[in-house]
Amino acid sequence: MKLTKKQRIEKVLSLLDEYYGTEKICYLNHESPWQLLIAVILSAQCTDARVNIVTGPLFDRYPDAAALADADIGDVEELIHSVGFYKNKARNIVLASRKIVQEFGGEVPDTLEELTSLAGVGRKTANVILGNIYDEPSIVVDTHVKRISNKLGFTKETDPEKVEYALMKVLPKDHWIMYNIQIITLGRQICTARSPKCGECFLRDYCPSCEVK
């Protein structure tokens, strides 16, 4: 019997839970909401492993928003120079920290509107904070989520914001942040961009793009 799209999505989510669990996992090292925010800003077009190498010394030098708010941007550039677009990122994390201190009492804000008012923070970064720190239902659309959601037939959209809204319509809220975490793992281990291992994928029976049935 052919499954409806809703039934297929339910099967996919059930298998993702079964294989990867439902524990929130964050691959970026952090000890506070502010540190996670800075790490996510730095992670744009950069690997988590590289970001974790950089943030160790960065957070040792500047342990909180107040410290980074007063930092010399040139000094910050030296600490993060191995990440892509380090000049823009250095400026953004200093400005974001400054605004957090001046307008939010040193605390990372907890709304999408306030978060995206910070330098270097778009919807993706804001949703990471909302979902991982404040337990607000949020969908984080990174390259893995966009690519694999299309392969699964969950959406035909390619613009990240449109993908986000499309997934909000078809995924239950209690899976929003978890879906991102699970799909990142799937994208790194099995459904890789260059050579997806369809024969090894536990979702192959429910994936329209699977090349091995």
N, C-alpha and C positions, 0 to 999 in steps of 0.2 A: 504494500500500500504506500502510495506516495505521500510524504509528509507535507503538511502546510509549512509556510515559512515560520510561523510561530512555533510549531512543534519542532522544527529543525533547530531553531535557536535554543529552545529548551534543552534539546539533546546536547548541543554544543556546550552550553553553559554547565550542564551537569557533568560532562566529561572533563571540562577544564577544572571544575572543583575537585573531581575525583583524582586527576593526575597531578595537579599543582597545589591543591589545598586552598583554604580561604583565609590564610593568615596574611596580613598586610606586610609586604616586604619592600623595603626601600634600598636601592643599590647605592645611594649616595650617603656617605658618612655624615652624620650630624648629631648634635646634642641639644639643639633647640630649634624652634620654628624659624628663627632668623637665619641660623646656619643652613637649614634646608633650603630656604628661599635663595640665599646666595649661591649655594651649590647648584640649584636648578637653573638659575640665570647663567652660570658658567657652563652648564652642560649642553647648551645649544650648539649643535654641530660639533660635539666633542664627546668622547667616550666617558662613561661613568668612572672607569678606572683612572683615566687621566685627571679627571676632576678631583677624585679622592686623593691623588698625589699632591695636587696643588692646594687643596683646602686645608691640609694638615698645617703647613707653615703659615698659611694665611690666617687661620683662626687662632693660632698661637700668638701671632702678632696683634691681631684685632679680634678679641674674643666675643665682642657684642656689637650691636648697631652703633652705640655711642662712640666706640673706639674707631670703627671704620668711617663714621661720619666725619671725623676730624682728620682722616688720613690724607697724605699727599698722594694724588693720583699716580704720579710717577713711581712712587714706592710700591703701590699696589700693582702697577704694570709689571714691575720686576718680579713680583711674587707669582703672578699668574701668566707670565709670558708664553708658557708652553701650551696654553689652550688657544683655540682659534679665536680670531677677532678680539684679542686680549685688550687692545686699547679701548674699544667701545665697551667691553665688559667691565673693565676697571672703572671707567667713568660711571657706568650704570649702577654698579654695586655701591659705589660711594654715594651717589645721588639718592639711590633707593634707601640706603641706611640713614642718610641725612633727613629725608622726609619722614621715615619711621620715627626718628627721634623728635623731630619738630612738630609733627602733626598727629602722631599716634602714640605718644608717650613711651616710645621705645619698644612697643609691642607690635608684632606683625598683625595687620588687620585681617578680619575674618569674613569679608565680603568680596565678591568678584569685582564690583565697581571700585572699591578702595584698593584692592590688590593691583588691578590693572592701571591704577593711577601712578604706580611706582615705576621709576625708570627701568627699562629692560624687562618688564613683566607683561606678558601677553596672556591670552586665555589659557594656554597650555600650562604655563608656570603657575598661574593663579589656581587652576583646578588641581594641580599636584598638591598645593598647600591646603586647599579646602578639603580634599579627600583624605590626605595622609595626616594632617595635623588637627583639623577641626571636625573630622568625621562627617563632613557635608557631602551628600551624594554629588559626585562630579565625574565627568568623563574626560580623560586626558587623551588627546589625539596626538600621538607621536608618529614617526614613520612606520613603526610596526603596526600600530592600530589602524592607521589609514590603509596600508597595503593589505593586511590580512582581512580586515573587515570587507574590503572589496572582493577578495578572493572567496570569502565565505558567502558572498551575496547578501550581506547585511545592508549594504548601501552601494550606490553607484557614484556617490559624490567623491570628489577629489580634493576640494578645498577643505582644509582642516576644520574650520568653523561649521561648514555645512555637514561634514562627517559627524561632528559632535552632536548637532541637532538631530541628524538622522538616527544616530545610535540611541539618543535619549528617547526616541519614539518606540524603538523595538526592544530595548533591553530593560529589564526590571531595575528599579532604582538601587535595590540592595546589591546589584552586581556591577554598578557603574565603575567604581574605583578598582574593584577586584578584576574586572575584565581587562583593564589596562595592564595591571601587574602580570596577569596570566598570559596575555598576548605577547608581552615583551619577552617572557620566558620562551614561549612557543617560537617566536620569531628568531630568537638567538640560537635555539637548540635544534629546531626541526624545520620550520617554515622560513628558511633563510631567503633573502632577496635573490641571491645569485643562483642557488641550486637547492630548491626546496626538496626535502626528503619525504615526498608524498607516501612512499611505501612504508615508512616508519611512523607516519602520523596517525594518532588515535582519533583524529577528526575526519579521516579520509572518506568515511561512509556518508558524511553529512556536508562535505565540501564540494560545491559545484566545479571548482577549479582543479580538483585532484586529478593528477595524470595517471594514477594507478588505482584501480578499483578491485 
